[in-house]
Amino acid sequence: MSGALLCAVDDVPEDGSQAFIAELGERQVAVMVIRKGDGVFVYENSCPHIGAPLDFISGQFLNHERTHIMCSTHAALFQIEDGFCISGPCEGDHLIQINADVRGGNVYVSL
Protein backbone atom coordinates (compact mmCIF):
# COMPACT_ATOMS: atom_id res chain seq x y z
CA MET A 1 0.00 0.00 0.00
CA SER A 2 1.34 3.43 -0.87
CA GLY A 3 0.16 6.64 0.69
CA ALA A 4 1.15 9.97 2.09
CA LEU A 5 3.24 10.16 5.25
CA LEU A 6 1.01 11.38 8.10
CA CYS A 7 3.20 11.02 11.20
CA ALA A 8 5.55 8.78 13.13
CA VAL A 9 3.81 6.22 15.32
CA ASP A 10 5.73 7.72 18.26
CA ASP A 11 4.06 11.10 17.61
CA VAL A 12 0.95 9.56 19.19
CA PRO A 13 1.14 8.52 22.86
CA GLU A 14 0.59 4.85 23.67
CA ASP A 15 -3.14 4.32 24.33
CA GLY A 16 -3.62 7.96 23.37
CA SER A 17 -4.55 10.22 20.49
CA GLN A 18 -3.33 13.12 18.39
CA ALA A 19 -4.71 15.47 15.72
CA PHE A 20 -3.13 15.92 12.28
CA ILE A 21 -3.90 17.31 8.84
CA ALA A 22 -3.74 14.59 6.17
CA GLU A 23 -2.94 15.21 2.52
CA LEU A 24 -5.48 12.99 0.72
CA GLY A 25 -5.18 13.55 -3.00
CA GLU A 26 -6.07 17.20 -3.62
CA ARG A 27 -7.70 17.63 -0.19
CA GLN A 28 -6.42 18.44 3.26
CA VAL A 29 -8.44 16.60 5.90
CA ALA A 30 -8.40 17.04 9.68
CA VAL A 31 -7.86 13.59 11.16
CA MET A 32 -7.36 11.88 14.50
CA VAL A 33 -4.89 9.08 15.10
CA ILE A 34 -5.62 6.71 17.97
CA ARG A 35 -3.07 4.20 19.32
CA LYS A 36 -4.51 1.25 21.18
CA GLY A 37 -2.11 -1.55 22.00
CA ASP A 38 -0.34 -2.40 18.76
CA GLY A 39 -3.13 -0.88 16.65
CA VAL A 40 -3.21 2.51 14.95
CA PHE A 41 -6.62 3.84 13.88
CA VAL A 42 -7.21 6.95 11.76
CA TYR A 43 -10.56 8.75 11.36
CA GLU A 44 -11.73 12.08 10.01
CA ASN A 45 -12.06 14.58 12.87
CA SER A 46 -15.75 15.17 12.21
CA CYS A 47 -18.71 14.01 14.28
CA PRO A 48 -21.36 12.29 12.14
CA HIS A 49 -24.08 14.14 14.11
CA ILE A 50 -23.28 17.76 13.18
CA GLY A 51 -19.86 17.66 11.52
CA ALA A 52 -18.07 19.41 14.38
CA PRO A 53 -14.52 18.44 15.36
CA LEU A 54 -14.51 15.82 18.11
CA ASP A 55 -11.69 17.30 20.20
CA PHE A 56 -12.32 20.21 22.57
CA ILE A 57 -8.60 20.40 23.31
CA SER A 58 -6.50 19.69 20.21
CA GLY A 59 -5.51 16.04 19.98
CA GLN A 60 -7.57 14.84 22.94
CA PHE A 61 -10.18 12.45 21.54
CA LEU A 62 -10.50 9.74 24.19
CA ASN A 63 -12.76 9.50 27.20
CA HIS A 64 -11.18 9.58 30.67
CA GLU A 65 -10.77 5.78 30.77
CA ARG A 66 -9.23 5.80 27.24
CA THR A 67 -11.64 3.08 26.15
CA HIS A 68 -13.60 5.08 23.56
CA ILE A 69 -13.38 8.08 21.28
CA MET A 70 -15.61 10.82 22.71
CA CYS A 71 -17.17 13.78 20.92
CA SER A 72 -16.61 16.94 22.93
CA THR A 73 -19.87 18.52 21.72
CA HIS A 74 -22.45 15.93 22.86
CA ALA A 75 -20.31 13.25 24.59
CA ALA A 76 -21.13 10.61 21.97
CA LEU A 77 -18.93 7.52 22.38
CA PHE A 78 -17.33 5.65 19.49
CA GLN A 79 -15.51 2.31 19.48
CA ILE A 80 -11.83 2.82 18.76
CA GLU A 81 -11.44 -0.22 16.49
CA ASP A 82 -14.22 0.59 14.00
CA GLY A 83 -15.54 4.10 14.77
CA PHE A 84 -19.06 2.76 15.54
CA CYS A 85 -21.11 5.09 17.78
CA ILE A 86 -22.44 3.23 20.82
CA SER A 87 -24.12 6.18 22.58
CA GLY A 88 -25.15 9.76 21.95
CA PRO A 89 -27.21 11.56 19.31
CA CYS A 90 -25.53 9.69 16.43
CA GLU A 91 -25.85 6.21 18.00
CA GLY A 92 -25.58 3.54 15.30
CA ASP A 93 -23.59 5.80 12.93
CA HIS A 94 -19.84 5.61 12.20
CA LEU A 95 -16.86 7.92 12.06
CA ILE A 96 -15.26 8.12 8.60
CA GLN A 97 -12.26 5.82 8.67
CA ILE A 98 -9.13 6.76 6.72
CA ASN A 99 -7.03 4.02 5.08
CA ALA A 100 -3.85 3.80 7.13
CA ASP A 101 -0.76 1.66 6.87
CA VAL A 102 2.09 1.47 9.40
CA ARG A 103 5.54 0.92 7.89
CA GLY A 104 8.95 1.50 9.41
CA GLY A 105 7.50 3.25 12.45
CA ASN A 106 5.48 5.71 10.34
CA VAL A 107 1.78 6.06 9.57
CA TYR A 108 0.82 6.51 5.91
CA VAL A 109 -2.70 7.42 4.75
CA SER A 110 -4.48 7.11 1.40
CA LEU A 111 -7.92 7.46 -0.16
C-alpha positions as CSV (number, residue, x, y, z in Angstrom):
1,M,0.0,0.0,0.0
2,S,1.3,3.4,-0.9
3,G,0.2,6.6,0.7
4,A,1.2,10.0,2.1
5,L,3.2,10.2,5.3
6,L,1.0,11.4,8.1
7,C,3.2,11.0,11.2
8,A,5.5,8.8,13.1
9,V,3.8,6.2,15.3
10,D,5.7,7.7,18.3
11,D,4.1,11.1,17.6
12,V,0.9,9.6,19.2
13,P,1.1,8.5,22.9
14,E,0.6,4.8,23.7
15,D,-3.1,4.3,24.3
16,G,-3.6,8.0,23.4
17,S,-4.5,10.2,20.5
18,Q,-3.3,13.1,18.4
19,A,-4.7,15.5,15.7
20,F,-3.1,15.9,12.3
21,I,-3.9,17.3,8.8
22,A,-3.7,14.6,6.2
23,E,-2.9,15.2,2.5
24,L,-5.5,13.0,0.7
25,G,-5.2,13.5,-3.0
26,E,-6.1,17.2,-3.6
27,R,-7.7,17.6,-0.2
28,Q,-6.4,18.4,3.3
29,V,-8.4,16.6,5.9
30,A,-8.4,17.0,9.7
31,V,-7.9,13.6,11.2
32,M,-7.4,11.9,14.5
33,V,-4.9,9.1,15.1
34,I,-5.6,6.7,18.0
35,R,-3.1,4.2,19.3
36,K,-4.5,1.2,21.2
37,G,-2.1,-1.6,22.0
38,D,-0.3,-2.4,18.8
39,G,-3.1,-0.9,16.7
40,V,-3.2,2.5,14.9
41,F,-6.6,3.8,13.9
42,V,-7.2,7.0,11.8
43,Y,-10.6,8.8,11.4
44,E,-11.7,12.1,10.0
45,N,-12.1,14.6,12.9
46,S,-15.7,15.2,12.2
47,C,-18.7,14.0,14.3
48,P,-21.4,12.3,12.1
49,H,-24.1,14.1,14.1
50,I,-23.3,17.8,13.2
51,G,-19.9,17.7,11.5
52,A,-18.1,19.4,14.4
53,P,-14.5,18.4,15.4
54,L,-14.5,15.8,18.1
55,D,-11.7,17.3,20.2
56,F,-12.3,20.2,22.6
57,I,-8.6,20.4,23.3
58,S,-6.5,19.7,20.2
59,G,-5.5,16.0,20.0
60,Q,-7.6,14.8,22.9
61,F,-10.2,12.5,21.5
62,L,-10.5,9.7,24.2
63,N,-12.8,9.5,27.2
64,H,-11.2,9.6,30.7
65,E,-10.8,5.8,30.8
66,R,-9.2,5.8,27.2
67,T,-11.6,3.1,26.2
68,H,-13.6,5.1,23.6
69,I,-13.4,8.1,21.3
70,M,-15.6,10.8,22.7
71,C,-17.2,13.8,20.9
72,S,-16.6,16.9,22.9
73,T,-19.9,18.5,21.7
74,H,-22.5,15.9,22.9
75,A,-20.3,13.3,24.6
76,A,-21.1,10.6,22.0
77,L,-18.9,7.5,22.4
78,F,-17.3,5.6,19.5
79,Q,-15.5,2.3,19.5
80,I,-11.8,2.8,18.8
81,E,-11.4,-0.2,16.5
82,D,-14.2,0.6,14.0
83,G,-15.5,4.1,14.8
84,F,-19.1,2.8,15.5
85,C,-21.1,5.1,17.8
86,I,-22.4,3.2,20.8
87,S,-24.1,6.2,22.6
88,G,-25.1,9.8,22.0
89,P,-27.2,11.6,19.3
90,C,-25.5,9.7,16.4
91,E,-25.9,6.2,18.0
92,G,-25.6,3.5,15.3
93,D,-23.6,5.8,12.9
94,H,-19.8,5.6,12.2
95,L,-16.9,7.9,12.1
96,I,-15.3,8.1,8.6
97,Q,-12.3,5.8,8.7
98,I,-9.1,6.8,6.7
99,N,-7.0,4.0,5.1
100,A,-3.9,3.8,7.1
101,D,-0.8,1.7,6.9
102,V,2.1,1.5,9.4
103,R,5.5,0.9,7.9
104,G,9.0,1.5,9.4
105,G,7.5,3.3,12.5
106,N,5.5,5.7,10.3
107,V,1.8,6.1,9.6
108,Y,0.8,6.5,5.9
109,V,-2.7,7.4,4.7
110,S,-4.5,7.1,1.4
111,L,-7.9,7.5,-0.2
